[in-house]
Amino acid sequence: MSPRRSTPKPARRQTSRARRLGLSTKSKSAAPKPDDMPDYLRRLGVVPRKALGQHFLVDELILSAIADAAALTSDDVVLEIGAGPGGLTEELAKRGATVVAVEIDEELAGSTRSRLSEYDKLQILAADVLDFEPIELLNEAGVQPPYVAVGNLPYYITQPIVRRLLESDPAPTRIVVLVQREVAHRMVGGPRRESLLSLSVKVYGAPRLLFDVPSTAFWPPPKVQSAVVEITRLDRPAIDLQPEELAVFFHLLRAGFAQPRKQIHNVFPEELGLEPPQVRHALEVAGIDPVARAQHLDLADWERLYRTFNELYPHGLEMNAVPASADFSEGEDLEEWDDDAPDVHDDDE
Ligand code: SAM
């Protein structure tokens, strides 16, 4: 999908297919239960678009559990990403919060808007969420932050969306998202199993794995399993650095994970253009085990390492520094999830 920049607009019309089928989208009695969603969608003539990650949640208990996880009160504002046919949207709206739901598929946005029209604190915008800052979407709907972000995210753009949310200003106070299970684990990390993604997330927020969701909860069921993750935004970044320094810090992280199976003392000479004795010295000063792999270091280790390199060999960081921010790329090697992986794949031998 090529990026388009236009004012997010409510799709005003009821879909012609819905009209032809004579579906009432106003009265509550016409609103299908999520369990009936496949039927409802079939009646609307909706064919899920794989390219847009359209796997719709049809399990009422799971829908309710996700909305509960968002812990909403009627004073809250929710930005929902990817409203689809509105199963989750309705659960959020039922809790009395103000809901701004964004959906790229105009036709689906239109039919869901019609179906849920009884909820007067709900607005559905037809827009590509990545074309706008969250604050622009809230402004378009005429609501003010603070806000919570919730979504059963389209898998193909999970990480850009999470990145956009975490780096936005103002950022959501809390993010509750359903994502591919591997990505969920990667986001949360943990002792000796950090990833580029988990460390990037932890600069801005505290991630927590909430619960798994089986593929049978979706229609059509995806091939992968899913899980719900909550990220609570920190008041300020966990690393106390200026934005330009933070960019260099993320560069160091990327360099460290460039060869994740290697011991860290073997990674930096090549990645930072430093001599091996310089790297060993910096690791010693920073108190980092030279035979550790990147995944074994936590955020505090990386901060110490950054500060040490910056003090002792700033050229190692500067020569490679590119203006970049957190890395939420999809490119990491999933094998790194295996705790045993470093021992099994020892590239240093
Ligand atoms: N929330 C619904 C549910 O739980 O059943 C739908 C979830 S489905 C996994 C993801 C939704 O995100 C789809 O409806 C898809 O059309 C929408 N979507 C995909 N890319 C998008 C984008 N760039 N901006 C906004 N919505 C998008």
Residues whose N, C-alpha, C, O or C-beta is under 5 A from the ligand:
A	BS01	SAM	L52 G53 Q54 H55 F56 L57 I81 G82 A83 G84 P85 G87 L88 V102 E103 I104 D105 A127 D128 V129 L130 N152 L153 P154
